[in-house]
């Protein structure tokens, strides 16, 4: 999907509904739910607290009509993207664009400028109707699940309530953020990040501790295409976001 000054600008796993609606529905985790399309402008899925959340932000701020973000679904263990959104709205990000005060694994919004992040925080009201059952390991339930009837009814009731309110578009122009990470489909991005993680960790498991130097930094070969040299094993790899890959490597290796 080519990046143009149209909305939605970032690719992803979403459905479009009523373009006049000020509501975006965000399913946290791996759930599926059907609600009337006239009750929302866009309905999408969020599984990760970094590139996934960046795409949500990019699509929201490129449409000033969206003023409400309704979160539903179940929290994702490890990533905790639902918690990351709450922390972002309450605390913002630090100088490294890390979301403050969250237990999410790698909560960096590396591909968004600070002004885009702040615009998101100002533009939308956050409404949480998530399933509040204890967070579980992904293996403890099906990777994709249908919402329980009570959860679906709770979501639809909230959407009907919001449809009865009046919202003005955000008083500012649409913001279009360009990033290579936004162009790929979610599955492709996730696969690239998992492969990159393997490239970072595999040599650490093979080398004796006295021979391991995790302080060697990655070498950027091409920023536009995300090509880097991983020095621990001398491999050239591609990543959807160079900045996020650097943060991820730091998180995994401790440096």
C-alpha positions in Angstrom: 0.0 0.0 0.0 1.6 3.3 -1.1 1.8 6.1 1.4 -0.2 9.2 0.2 -1.9 12.1 1.8 -5.1 10.1 2.1 -6.8 8.5 5.0 -6.1 5.9 6.4 -2.5 6.6 5.7 -0.9 3.6 7.5 -1.7 0.0 6.5 -3.0 -2.4 9.0 -5.7 -4.8 10.2 -8.8 -2.6 10.2 -12.3 -2.0 8.8 -13.7 1.3 7.7 -17.2 2.2 8.8 -19.1 5.6 8.9 -16.7 8.3 7.8 -18.8 10.9 9.6 -18.4 9.1 13.0 -15.9 10.6 15.5 -15.2 7.2 17.0 -12.3 4.8 16.4 -12.7 1.3 17.9 -9.5 -0.4 18.9 -9.5 -4.2 19.7 -6.5 -4.8 22.0 -5.1 -8.3 21.5 -6.4 -11.1 19.2 -10.1 -10.7 19.5 -12.8 -10.4 16.8 -16.2 -8.6 17.2 -18.9 -7.4 14.9 -20.8 -4.2 15.7 -22.8 -2.0 13.3 -20.4 -0.1 11.0 -22.5 3.1 11.3 -21.3 3.4 14.9 -17.6 3.8 14.2 -15.3 5.5 11.7 -12.6 2.8 11.8 -12.2 -0.5 13.7 -8.8 -2.1 14.1 -6.6 -4.5 16.1 -3.6 -3.6 18.3 -1.1 -6.3 19.4 2.1 -4.4 20.0 3.1 -1.3 22.0 5.5 0.0 19.4 5.0 -0.2 15.7 1.4 -1.3 16.1 0.6 1.7 18.4 2.5 4.0 16.0 0.1 3.0 13.2 -2.9 3.7 15.4 -1.6 7.1 16.2 -0.7 7.8 12.5 -4.2 6.9 11.3 -5.9 9.0 14.1 -3.9 12.2 13.6 -4.3 12.0 9.9 -8.1 12.3 10.4 -9.1 15.3 12.6 -12.7 14.0 12.7 -11.7 11.2 15.1 -12.1 12.4 18.6 -12.8 9.2 20.6 -10.7 6.1 20.9 -12.7 3.1 22.3 -10.5 0.3 23.6 -12.0 -3.2 23.9 -10.7 -6.8 23.9 -8.2 -8.5 26.2 -4.7 -7.3 27.2 -1.7 -8.9 25.5 0.7 -10.6 27.9 4.2 -9.1 27.6 3.4 -6.3 25.2 0.6 -4.9 27.4 -0.5 -2.5 24.6 -3.7 -1.5 26.4 -1.7 -0.4 29.4 0.8 1.4 27.1 -2.0 3.5 25.7 -3.2 4.5 29.1 0.3 5.3 30.2 0.9 7.3 27.0 -2.3 9.4 27.5 -1.4 10.0 31.2 2.3 10.4 31.1 3.5 10.9 27.6 7.0 9.9 26.4 10.5 10.7 27.6 13.4 12.2 25.5 14.0 8.7 23.9 10.3 8.5 22.9 9.7 5.7 25.4 6.3 5.7 27.0 6.6 6.6 30.6 5.5 4.3 33.5 4.4 1.2 31.7 5.4 -2.5 32.0 5.2 -3.0 28.3 8.2 -4.8 26.9 9.6 -2.3 24.3 7.3 0.8 24.5 9.2 3.0 22.0 7.5 5.2 19.5 10.6 5.7 17.4 9.0 6.5 14.1 6.8 9.3 15.3 8.0 12.9 15.9 7.2 14.2 19.4 4.6 16.6 18.0 2.7 13.8 16.4 2.6 11.9 19.7 1.4 15.0 21.6 -1.2 15.7 18.9 -2.7 12.2 19.5 -2.9 12.8 23.2 -4.7 16.1 22.6 -7.0 14.9 19.8 -8.7 11.9 21.3 -10.7 11.0 24.4 -9.9 7.5 25.6 -12.8 5.2 26.5 -12.0 1.8 28.0 -14.5 -1.1 27.8 -11.8 -3.8 27.8 -12.4 -7.3 29.3 -10.9 -6.8 32.8 -10.2 -10.5 33.4 -6.6 -11.3 34.5 -4.0 -11.1 31.8 -3.0 -14.5 30.6 -0.2 -16.0 28.5 -1.2 -16.2 24.8 -1.0 -20.0 24.9 -3.7 -20.1 27.6 -6.4 -19.1 25.0 -7.0 -19.3 21.3 -4.8 -16.9 19.2 -8.0 -15.5 17.8 -11.2 -15.5 19.8 -14.7 -14.1 19.4 -15.9 -11.6 22.0 -18.1 -13.0 24.7 -21.7 -11.8 24.3 -21.5 -9.6 27.4 -18.3 -7.9 26.1 -19.8 -7.4 22.7 -23.0 -5.9 24.2 -21.0 -3.6 26.5 -19.0 -2.3 23.5 -22.1 -1.7 21.3 -23.9 0.0 24.2 -21.0 2.4 24.6 -20.9 3.1 20.9 -24.6 3.9 20.8 -24.1 6.2 23.7 -21.2 8.0 22.0 -23.2 8.3 18.8 -25.7 10.5 20.7 -23.0 13.0 21.6 -21.8 15.9 19.5 -18.1 16.2 18.6 -16.3 18.9 16.6 -13.3 17.9 14.5 -10.0 18.7 16.1 -9.0 22.3 15.4 -5.9 21.5 13.4 -4.8 20.2 10.0 -4.4 16.5 9.4 -0.9 15.3 10.2 0.7 12.7 7.8 3.7 10.9 9.2 6.0 9.1 6.8 7.7 5.8 7.9 8.8 2.7 6.1 7.4 0.7 9.1 3.8 2.0 8.3 3.9 0.6 4.7 4.1 -3.1 5.4 1.3 -5.4 6.6 1.2 -6.3 10.3 2.2 -9.9 9.8 5.2 -9.0 7.7 6.4 -6.4 10.2 5.9 -8.9 13.1 7.9 -11.6 11.2 10.7 -9.2 10.5 10.9 -8.1 14.2 10.9 -11.8 15.4 13.7 -12.6 12.9 15.7 -9.6 14.1 15.2 -10.7 17.7 16.6 -14.2 16.8 19.6 -12.5 15.2 20.3 -10.6 18.3 19.9 -13.5 20.8 21.1 -16.6 18.9 24.9 -15.7 19.1 24.6 -14.8 22.8 23.4 -18.4 23.5 26.3 -19.9 21.6 29.2 -17.9 22.9 30.8 -18.4 26.3 30.3 -15.4 28.6 33.9 -14.4 28.5 33.8 -14.2 24.7 30.6 -12.3 24.4 30.6 -8.5 23.8 27.1 -7.2 23.6 28.3 -3.6 23.6 29.1 -3.7 19.8 26.6 -1.6 18.1 24.7 -2.3 14.9 26.0 -0.7 11.8 23.4 1.2 9.7 23.9 0.4 6.0 20.8 2.0 4.6 18.2 4.0 6.6 15.6 4.1 3.8 15.4 0.4 3.4 16.2 -0.6 7.0 19.4 -2.5 6.2 21.7 -3.0 9.2 24.8 -5.2 10.0 24.4 -7.2 13.2 28.0 -7.4 14.5 27.6 -10.3 16.9 27.4 -12.7 14.0 28.3 -10.5 11.1 24.9 -10.8 9.3 23.2 -8.2 7.3 19.5 -8.0 8.1 16.5 -5.8 7.3 14.2 -4.4 9.9 10.9 -2.4 9.5 12.2 0.3 11.8 15.9 1.0 12.4 15.3 3.0 15.5 13.1 0.4 17.0 15.5 -2.4 16.2 18.2 -0.5 18.0 16.0 -0.1 21.0 15.0 -3.8 20.9 18.6 -4.9 20.7 19.4 -2.7 23.7 16.5 -4.2 25.6 17.5 -7.8 24.8 21.2 -7.5 25.4 21.2 -5.1 28.3 23.2 -2.4 26.5 
